[in-house]
Amino acid sequence: MTTIDRFEIKRLQVIDESGNADPSVLPSLPDSMYKKFFETIVLARAFNSRALSLQREGRIGTYPSILGQEASQIGSALAFDAADWFVSSFRESGVFVAMGYPMPLLLRYWMGDERGMQCPEGLHIYPMAVPVSSQIPHATGIGMAMTYRGDKKAVAAYFGDGASSRGDFHEGLNIAGVFKAPVVFLCQNNQWAISVPRSRQTAANTIAQRAYSYGMEGIQVDGNDVVAVYKAASEAAARAKAGGGPTLIECHTYRLDDHTTSDDASRYRDKNEVADWQKREPLIRLRLFMEKKGLWTQTYEDGVTNKALEQVDKAVAEAEALAPPLTADIIRYTNKELSPRQLKELKEHGG
């Protein structure tokens, strides 16, 4: 008997829960980058909090909170260039905020207006995918197209631990591995796929180790450590652009809120588990780390928070002031070429 292959899974943590950094893996970053991490997390958290309030007031529809997952989203998003492409699920508001997507448009989407996902010129963010894992093969296809065109770009593909049990995940990663597509697959393992725990997704120790089945690099990172996520995503993006193929990054994090505003997680989750993870949430450790470096004060955070709330409130006002979509938009994009009847209906409804 001979051994054909071996693999190992590494876990990356740069900043621990007490705000101490491991100098052996701490990337060389300017102080301004740590402030950008902090300020973007605060902004994303302000957006998330306001969105939850708007939903309770009936001003937007069902909304999926990102509380607790900001480091996984923002640390990874900021590791990519503006020329790279982003493919997301429905729980990536933090990614959209980090990449400068107009918040009024993002809010319009959650108000039920699909025009909110019409990405502005200069941004490369695909519309959120609500069906679980359907966006993963899309990311692979985009990456393959980049390779054929000779573009030195990467694709960031976001999904949850539940998506790793779907066929789209396996098909997308398998083809990406075969064709060395420049895709960074970012699994936000938040421990719960609605009410189904991570233990029911796979008997393997990690989701990251699935990467080796498809001939690509795989790593698990502390998903509540924004610097670790940034470091892993930066290295994966650079490898993809250099022709080294895809990477699967498992961000080990936690969903502190309900699955969506239509869910009640207390029916299936132990409150002690949630309380334990609340102590490990991303902003706490980043704050402690920055304080040790002399980059954080309460005055600084208060200023950042007030500015973020002003930005979000302005976005809410702009979103609610937008004119509603035309009735004709229901059929405007159903076919490349509309039928005579559809054209007639468009004309009748002012289209």
Sine and cosine of phi, psi and omega as CSV:
sin_phi,cos_phi,sin_psi,cos_psi,sin_omega,cos_omega
0.00,0.00,0.71,-0.70,0.01,-1.00
-0.85,-0.53,0.43,-0.90,0.06,-1.00
-1.00,0.00,0.84,-0.54,-0.02,-1.00
-0.99,0.15,-0.68,0.74,-0.08,-1.00
-0.38,-0.92,0.35,-0.94,0.10,-0.99
-0.68,-0.73,0.43,-0.90,0.10,-0.99
-0.55,-0.84,0.34,-0.94,0.09,-1.00
-0.67,-0.74,0.50,-0.87,0.02,-1.00
-0.94,-0.34,0.81,-0.58,0.03,-1.00
-0.97,-0.23,0.54,-0.84,0.07,-1.00
-0.91,-0.41,0.75,-0.66,-0.03,-1.00
-0.95,-0.32,0.82,-0.57,0.17,-0.98
-0.70,-0.72,0.77,-0.63,0.01,-1.00
-0.98,-0.22,-0.73,0.68,-0.02,-1.00
-0.91,-0.41,0.81,-0.58,-0.01,-1.00
-1.00,0.10,-0.04,-1.00,-0.11,-0.99
-0.94,0.35,-0.23,0.97,0.04,-1.00
-0.99,-0.11,0.04,1.00,0.02,-1.00
1.00,0.07,0.24,0.97,0.03,-1.00
-1.00,-0.04,0.69,-0.72,-0.02,-1.00
-0.97,-0.22,0.61,-0.79,0.08,-1.00
-1.00,0.08,0.94,-0.33,-0.08,-1.00
-0.89,0.46,-0.36,0.93,-0.03,-1.00
-0.95,0.30,-0.35,0.93,-0.01,-1.00
-0.83,-0.56,-0.01,1.00,-0.01,-1.00
-0.93,0.36,0.87,-0.48,0.01,-1.00
-0.94,0.34,0.40,-0.92,0.02,-1.00
-0.99,0.12,0.98,-0.19,-0.04,-1.00
-0.82,-0.57,0.57,-0.82,0.08,-1.00
-0.94,0.33,0.39,-0.92,0.02,-1.00
-0.84,0.54,-0.53,0.85,-0.02,-1.00
-0.89,0.46,-0.47,0.88,-0.01,-1.00
-0.95,0.30,-0.63,0.78,0.05,-1.00
-0.90,0.44,-0.62,0.78,0.05,-1.00
-0.92,0.40,-0.58,0.81,0.03,-1.00
-0.91,0.41,-0.67,0.74,0.08,-1.00
-0.82,0.57,-0.78,0.63,-0.08,-1.00
-0.89,0.46,-0.76,0.65,-0.07,-1.00
-0.92,0.40,-0.56,0.83,0.02,-1.00
-0.95,0.30,-0.63,0.78,0.06,-1.00
-0.89,0.46,-0.69,0.73,0.02,-1.00
-0.88,0.47,-0.68,0.73,0.02,-1.00
-0.90,0.44,-0.71,0.70,0.01,-1.00
-0.89,0.46,-0.61,0.79,0.00,-1.00
-0.94,0.35,-0.59,0.81,0.05,-1.00
-0.91,0.41,-0.67,0.74,0.05,-1.00
-0.87,0.48,-0.71,0.70,-0.05,-1.00
-0.89,0.45,-0.70,0.72,-0.01,-1.00
-0.89,0.45,-0.68,0.73,0.00,-1.00
-0.93,0.38,-0.60,0.80,0.02,-1.00
-0.89,0.46,-0.65,0.76,0.04,-1.00
-0.88,0.47,-0.66,0.75,0.02,-1.00
-0.91,0.41,-0.67,0.75,0.01,-1.00
-0.88,0.47,-0.62,0.79,0.01,-1.00
-0.91,0.41,-0.66,0.75,0.00,-1.00
-0.91,0.42,-0.44,0.90,0.02,-1.00
-1.00,0.02,-0.02,1.00,-0.01,-1.00
0.98,0.20,0.31,0.95,-0.05,-1.00
-1.00,-0.09,-0.29,0.96,0.20,-0.98
-0.70,-0.72,0.17,-0.99,-0.02,-1.00
-1.00,0.07,-0.33,-0.94,0.01,-1.00
-0.82,0.57,0.70,-0.71,-0.09,-1.00
-0.72,-0.69,0.69,-0.73,0.04,-1.00
-0.99,-0.13,0.90,-0.44,-0.02,-1.00
-0.93,0.36,0.53,-0.85,0.07,-1.00
-0.95,-0.30,0.14,0.99,-0.09,-1.00
-0.84,0.54,0.82,-0.58,-0.02,-1.00
0.99,-0.15,-0.30,0.95,-0.07,-1.00
-0.94,-0.34,0.20,0.98,-0.10,-1.00
-0.89,0.45,-0.62,0.78,-0.02,-1.00
-0.91,0.42,-0.63,0.77,0.01,-1.00
-0.90,0.44,-0.60,0.80,-0.05,-1.00
-0.99,0.15,-0.75,0.66,-0.12,-0.99
-0.98,0.20,-0.63,0.78,0.04,-1.00
-0.87,0.49,-0.61,0.79,0.01,-1.00
-0.98,0.22,-0.70,0.72,-0.05,-1.00
-0.86,0.52,-0.67,0.74,-0.04,-1.00
-0.96,0.28,-0.11,0.99,0.04,-1.00
-0.99,0.11,-0.21,0.98,-0.04,-1.00
-0.98,-0.19,0.28,-0.96,0.04,-1.00
-1.00,-0.03,0.30,-0.95,0.00,-1.00
-0.89,0.46,-0.41,0.91,-0.01,-1.00
-0.99,0.17,-0.25,0.97,0.01,-1.00
-0.97,0.24,0.21,-0.98,-0.07,-1.00
-0.92,-0.39,0.52,-0.85,-0.04,-1.00
-0.83,-0.56,0.78,-0.63,0.03,-1.00
-0.82,-0.58,0.84,-0.54,-0.16,-0.99
-0.78,-0.62,0.23,-0.97,0.18,-0.98
-1.00,0.00,-0.38,-0.93,-0.05,-1.00
-1.00,0.01,-0.10,1.00,-0.07,-1.00
-0.94,-0.35,0.65,0.76,-0.03,-1.00
-0.86,-0.51,0.62,0.78,0.05,-1.00
-0.85,0.53,-0.56,0.83,0.01,-1.00
-0.90,0.44,-0.59,0.81,0.05,-1.00
-0.91,0.42,-0.72,0.70,0.00,-1.00
-0.87,0.49,-0.70,0.71,0.01,-1.00
-0.90,0.44,-0.69,0.72,-0.02,-1.00
-0.89,0.46,-0.56,0.83,-0.05,-1.00
-1.00,0.02,0.09,1.00,0.08,-1.00
0.99,0.12,0.34,0.94,0.05,-1.00
-0.92,0.40,0.71,-0.70,-0.04,-1.00
-0.85,0.53,0.85,-0.52,-0.03,-1.00
-0.89,0.45,-0.54,0.84,0.07,-1.00
-0.86,0.50,-0.61,0.79,0.03,-1.00
-0.93,0.38,-0.66,0.75,0.00,-1.00
-0.88,0.47,-0.66,0.75,0.04,-1.00
-0.92,0.39,-0.62,0.78,0.02,-1.00
-0.87,0.49,-0.61,0.79,0.03,-1.00
-0.87,0.49,-0.72,0.69,-0.01,-1.00
-0.95,0.30,-0.20,0.98,0.14,-0.99
-1.00,0.10,-0.05,1.00,0.01,-1.00
0.99,-0.12,0.18,0.98,-0.01,-1.00
-0.98,-0.19,0.95,-0.31,-0.07,-1.00
-0.90,0.44,-0.29,0.96,0.06,-1.00
-0.89,0.45,-0.31,0.95,0.04,-1.00
-0.90,0.43,-0.32,0.95,0.02,-1.00
-0.98,-0.22,0.27,0.96,0.13,-0.99
-0.99,0.11,1.00,-0.09,-0.15,-0.99
-0.88,0.48,0.77,-0.64,0.02,-1.00
-0.90,0.44,0.41,-0.91,0.04,-1.00
-0.85,0.52,0.69,-0.72,0.04,-1.00
0.99,-0.15,-0.29,0.96,0.09,-1.00
-0.97,-0.24,0.48,-0.88,-0.06,-1.00
-0.81,-0.58,0.90,0.44,-0.06,-1.00
-0.84,-0.55,0.87,-0.49,0.02,-1.00
-0.97,0.25,0.41,-0.91,0.04,-1.00
-0.84,0.54,0.52,-0.85,0.05,-1.00
-0.86,0.51,0.64,-0.77,0.02,-1.00
-0.97,-0.24,0.91,-0.42,0.02,-1.00
-0.98,0.18,-0.66,0.75,0.06,-1.00
-0.87,0.49,0.75,-0.67,-0.10,-0.99
-0.90,0.44,0.86,-0.51,0.11,-0.99
0.97,0.23,-0.01,1.00,-0.05,-1.00
-0.90,0.44,-0.37,0.93,-0.06,-1.00
-0.99,0.14,-0.24,0.97,-0.09,-1.00
-0.92,0.40,-0.74,0.67,0.08,-1.00
-0.89,0.46,-0.51,0.86,0.05,-1.00
-0.88,0.48,-0.69,0.72,0.00,-1.00
-0.88,0.48,-0.67,0.75,0.03,-1.00
-0.89,0.47,-0.69,0.72,0.01,-1.00
-0.89,0.46,-0.64,0.77,0.03,-1.00
-0.90,0.44,-0.69,0.73,0.02,-1.00
-0.89,0.46,-0.66,0.75,0.04,-1.00
-0.90,0.44,-0.64,0.77,0.03,-1.00
-0.89,0.46,-0.63,0.78,0.05,-1.00
-0.87,0.49,-0.67,0.75,0.00,-1.00
-0.89,0.45,-0.71,0.71,-0.01,-1.00
-0.89,0.45,-0.54,0.84,-0.01,-1.00
-1.00,0.08,-0.17,0.99,-0.01,-1.00
0.98,0.17,0.32,0.95,0.01,-1.00
-0.98,0.22,0.72,-0.69,0.05,-1.00
-1.00,-0.05,0.92,0.40,-0.03,-1.00
-0.78,-0.62,0.14,-0.99,0.03,-1.00
-0.75,-0.67,0.32,-0.95,0.07,-1.00
-0.90,-0.44,0.73,-0.68,0.10,-0.99
-0.98,-0.22,0.88,-0.47,-0.06,-1.00
-0.90,-0.43,0.89,-0.46,-0.07,-1.00
-0.97,-0.25,0.62,-0.79,0.05,-1.00
-0.25,-0.97,0.20,-0.98,-0.03,-1.00
-0.98,-0.18,0.05,-1.00,-0.01,-1.00
-0.90,0.43,-0.53,0.85,0.04,-1.00
-0.90,0.44,-0.56,0.83,0.01,-1.00
-0.90,0.43,-0.42,0.91,-0.02,-1.00
-0.94,0.35,-0.14,0.99,0.04,-1.00
-0.99,-0.15,0.01,1.00,-0.06,-1.00
-0.99,-0.11,0.42,-0.91,0.00,-1.00
-0.88,0.47,-0.57,0.82,0.00,-1.00
-0.85,0.52,-0.59,0.80,0.02,-1.00
-0.88,0.47,-0.78,0.62,-0.06,-1.00
-0.92,0.40,-0.66,0.75,0.02,-1.00
-0.91,0.40,-0.70,0.71,-0.02,-1.00
-0.90,0.44,-0.70,0.71,-0.01,-1.00
-0.95,0.32,-0.58,0.81,0.00,-1.00
-0.89,0.46,-0.74,0.67,-0.01,-1.00
-0.92,0.39,-0.62,0.78,0.02,-1.00
-0.87,0.48,-0.64,0.77,0.03,-1.00
-0.92,0.39,-0.68,0.74,-0.02,-1.00
-0.88,0.48,-0.70,0.72,-0.09,-1.00
-0.99,-0.16,0.17,0.99,0.01,-1.00
0.76,0.64,0.71,0.71,0.01,-1.00
-0.90,0.43,0.67,-0.74,-0.04,-1.00
-0.98,0.20,0.92,0.39,-0.06,-1.00
-0.88,-0.47,0.68,-0.73,0.14,-0.99
-0.96,-0.29,0.95,-0.32,-0.01,-1.00
-1.00,0.06,0.89,-0.46,-0.10,-1.00
-0.93,-0.38,0.98,-0.19,0.01,-1.00
-1.00,0.02,0.91,-0.42,0.10,-0.99
-1.00,0.06,1.00,0.00,0.00,-1.00
-0.98,0.18,1.00,-0.01,-0.04,-1.00
-1.00,-0.09,0.28,0.96,0.14,-0.99
0.98,0.18,-0.23,0.97,-0.04,-1.00
-0.63,-0.78,0.81,-0.59,0.16,-0.99
-0.98,-0.19,1.00,-0.01,-0.27,-0.96
0.82,0.57,-0.93,-0.36,-0.04,-1.00
-0.98,-0.19,0.10,0.99,-0.03,-1.00
-1.00,-0.10,0.87,-0.49,-0.06,-1.00
-0.96,0.29,0.32,-0.95,0.02,-1.00
-0.81,0.58,-0.57,0.82,-0.04,-1.00
-0.89,0.46,-0.32,0.95,0.02,-1.00
-1.00,-0.06,-0.03,1.00,0.00,-1.00
-1.00,0.05,-0.59,0.81,-0.01,-1.00
-0.30,-0.95,0.51,-0.86,0.06,-1.00
-0.99,0.10,-0.12,0.99,0.01,-1.00
-0.94,0.35,0.39,-0.92,0.00,-1.00
-0.91,0.41,-0.53,0.85,-0.02,-1.00
-0.65,-0.76,0.32,-0.95,0.17,-0.99
-0.99,0.16,-0.51,0.86,-0.03,-1.00
-0.85,0.53,-0.54,0.84,-0.08,-1.00
-0.93,0.36,-0.24,0.97,0.07,-1.00
-0.90,0.44,-0.38,0.92,0.00,-1.00
-0.82,0.57,-0.60,0.80,-0.09,-1.00
-0.95,0.31,-0.34,0.94,0.10,-0.99
-0.93,0.37,-0.39,0.92,-0.08,-1.00
-0.92,-0.39,0.22,0.97,0.11,-0.99
0.95,0.32,0.57,0.82,0.02,-1.00
-0.74,-0.67,0.20,-0.98,0.05,-1.00
-0.95,0.32,0.54,-0.84,0.05,-1.00
-0.61,-0.79,0.63,-0.78,0.00,-1.00
-0.49,-0.87,0.55,-0.83,0.15,-0.99
-0.97,-0.25,0.70,-0.71,0.05,-1.00
-0.84,-0.54,0.41,-0.91,0.14,-0.99
-0.94,0.35,0.97,-0.25,-0.10,-0.99
-0.95,0.32,-0.10,0.99,0.08,-1.00
-0.99,-0.16,0.08,1.00,0.02,-1.00
-0.95,-0.32,0.99,-0.17,-0.11,-0.99
-0.88,0.48,-0.54,0.84,-0.02,-1.00
-0.95,0.31,-0.63,0.78,0.03,-1.00
-0.90,0.43,-0.67,0.74,0.02,-1.00
-0.89,0.45,-0.69,0.72,0.02,-1.00
-0.87,0.49,-0.71,0.71,-0.02,-1.00
-0.89,0.46,-0.73,0.68,-0.02,-1.00
-0.90,0.43,-0.68,0.73,-0.02,-1.00
-0.93,0.36,-0.62,0.79,0.03,-1.00
-0.88,0.47,-0.71,0.71,-0.01,-1.00
-0.92,0.40,-0.63,0.78,0.01,-1.00
-0.93,0.38,-0.65,0.76,0.01,-1.00
-0.91,0.42,-0.68,0.73,0.02,-1.00
-0.89,0.45,-0.66,0.76,0.03,-1.00
-0.90,0.44,-0.67,0.74,0.00,-1.00
-0.88,0.47,-0.69,0.72,-0.04,-1.00
-0.94,0.34,-0.41,0.91,0.01,-1.00
-1.00,0.05,0.05,1.00,0.02,-1.00
1.00,-0.03,0.21,0.98,-0.04,-1.00
-0.99,0.11,0.00,1.00,0.07,-1.00
1.00,0.02,-0.11,-0.99,-0.10,-0.99
-0.99,0.16,0.22,-0.98,0.05,-1.00
-0.66,-0.75,0.60,-0.80,0.13,-0.99
-0.95,-0.31,0.88,-0.48,0.04,-1.00
-0.93,-0.36,0.86,-0.51,0.09,-1.00
-0.99,-0.13,0.93,-0.37,0.05,-1.00
-1.00,0.01,0.95,-0.31,-0.07,-1.00
-0.99,0.13,0.98,-0.19,-0.12,-0.99
-0.69,-0.73,-0.35,-0.94,-0.05,-1.00
-0.44,-0.90,0.65,-0.76,0.06,-1.00
-1.00,0.03,0.97,-0.24,-0.08,-1.00
-0.96,0.26,-0.48,0.88,0.00,-1.00
-0.99,-0.13,-0.04,-1.00,0.10,-1.00
-0.90,0.43,0.29,-0.96,0.02,-1.00
-0.82,0.58,-0.77,0.64,0.15,-0.99
-0.58,-0.81,0.00,-1.00,0.05,-1.00
-0.94,0.35,-0.10,0.99,0.07,-1.00
-1.00,-0.09,0.04,1.00,-0.11,-0.99
-0.94,-0.35,0.37,-0.93,0.13,-0.99
-0.76,-0.65,1.00,-0.06,-0.09,-1.00
-0.92,0.39,-0.31,0.95,0.00,-1.00
-0.91,0.41,-0.26,0.97,0.01,-1.00
-0.97,0.24,-0.34,0.94,-0.05,-1.00
-0.72,-0.69,-0.06,1.00,-0.06,-1.00
-0.88,-0.48,0.65,-0.76,0.03,-1.00
-0.96,0.27,0.79,-0.62,-0.03,-1.00
-0.89,0.45,-0.47,0.88,0.03,-1.00
-0.93,0.36,-0.57,0.82,0.07,-1.00
-0.89,0.45,-0.71,0.70,0.01,-1.00
-0.89,0.45,-0.69,0.72,-0.01,-1.00
-0.88,0.48,-0.61,0.79,0.01,-1.00
-0.91,0.42,-0.67,0.74,0.00,-1.00
-0.96,0.29,-0.46,0.89,0.05,-1.00
-0.88,0.47,-0.51,0.86,0.03,-1.00
-0.94,0.33,-0.33,0.94,-0.07,-1.00
-0.96,-0.28,0.18,0.98,-0.10,-1.00
-0.90,0.44,0.40,-0.92,-0.23,-0.97
-0.87,0.49,-0.64,0.77,-0.13,-0.99
-0.94,0.33,-0.51,0.86,-0.02,-1.00
-0.88,0.48,-0.78,0.62,-0.08,-1.00
-0.95,0.32,-0.56,0.83,0.04,-1.00
-0.92,0.40,-0.64,0.77,0.04,-1.00
-0.88,0.48,-0.72,0.70,0.00,-1.00
-0.89,0.45,-0.67,0.74,0.01,-1.00
-0.89,0.45,-0.72,0.70,-0.03,-1.00
-0.93,0.37,-0.55,0.84,0.04,-1.00
-0.91,0.42,-0.65,0.76,0.04,-1.00
-0.89,0.45,-0.51,0.86,0.01,-1.00
-1.00,0.04,-0.01,1.00,-0.01,-1.00
0.97,0.23,0.39,0.92,-0.04,-1.00
-0.97,-0.23,-0.13,0.99,-0.06,-1.00
-0.83,-0.56,0.69,-0.73,0.21,-0.98
-0.65,-0.76,0.30,-0.95,0.03,-1.00
-0.90,0.44,-0.58,0.81,0.03,-1.00
-0.88,0.47,-0.68,0.74,0.04,-1.00
-0.87,0.49,-0.74,0.67,-0.03,-1.00
-0.91,0.42,-0.63,0.78,0.02,-1.00
-0.87,0.49,-0.66,0.75,0.02,-1.00
-0.91,0.42,-0.68,0.73,0.02,-1.00
-0.89,0.45,-0.68,0.73,-0.02,-1.00
-0.91,0.42,-0.72,0.70,0.00,-1.00
-0.89,0.46,-0.66,0.75,0.03,-1.00
-0.90,0.44,-0.67,0.75,0.00,-1.00
-0.89,0.45,-0.70,0.72,0.00,-1.00
-0.90,0.44,-0.61,0.79,0.04,-1.00
-0.90,0.44,-0.68,0.73,0.02,-1.00
-0.88,0.47,-0.70,0.72,-0.04,-1.00
-0.93,0.37,-0.68,0.73,0.00,-1.00
-0.89,0.46,-0.62,0.78,0.06,-1.00
-0.90,0.44,-0.64,0.76,0.01,-1.00
-0.91,0.42,-0.64,0.77,0.03,-1.00
-0.88,0.47,-0.72,0.69,0.00,-1.00
-0.87,0.49,-0.67,0.74,0.00,-1.00
-0.92,0.38,-0.64,0.77,-0.02,-1.00
-0.90,0.43,-0.67,0.74,-0.04,-1.00
-0.97,0.23,-0.27,0.96,0.02,-1.00
-1.00,0.05,-0.22,0.98,-0.01,-1.00
-0.92,0.40,0.62,-0.78,0.04,-1.00
-0.91,0.40,0.57,-0.82,0.01,-1.00
-0.91,0.41,0.37,-0.93,0.02,-1.00
-0.92,0.40,0.41,-0.91,0.05,-1.00
-0.95,0.30,0.58,-0.81,0.07,-1.00
-0.84,0.55,-0.58,0.81,-0.04,-1.00
-0.89,0.45,-0.36,0.93,-0.01,-1.00
-0.90,0.44,-0.31,0.95,0.01,-1.00
-0.85,0.53,-0.58,0.81,-0.05,-1.00
-0.92,-0.40,-0.12,0.99,-0.14,-0.99
-0.84,0.55,-0.59,0.81,-0.11,-0.99
-0.90,-0.43,0.35,0.94,-0.02,-1.00
-0.96,0.30,-0.49,0.87,0.03,-1.00
-0.67,-0.74,0.43,-0.90,0.07,-1.00
-0.88,0.48,-0.69,0.73,0.07,-1.00
-0.86,-0.51,0.87,-0.50,-0.06,-1.00
-0.98,0.22,0.52,-0.85,0.02,-1.00
-0.96,0.28,0.32,-0.95,0.05,-1.00
-0.80,0.60,-0.62,0.79,0.00,-1.00
-0.92,0.39,-0.66,0.76,0.02,-1.00
-0.91,0.41,-0.65,0.76,0.04,-1.00
-0.88,0.48,-0.63,0.77,0.03,-1.00
-0.90,0.44,-0.68,0.73,0.02,-1.00
-0.91,0.41,-0.60,0.80,0.06,-1.00
-0.87,0.50,-0.71,0.71,-0.02,-1.00
-0.90,0.44,-0.64,0.77,-0.02,-1.00
-0.92,0.40,-0.48,0.88,-0.04,-1.00
-0.97,-0.25,0.35,0.94,0.11,-0.99
0.98,0.19,0.35,0.94,-0.02,-1.00
-1.00,-0.05,0.00,0.00,0.00,0.00
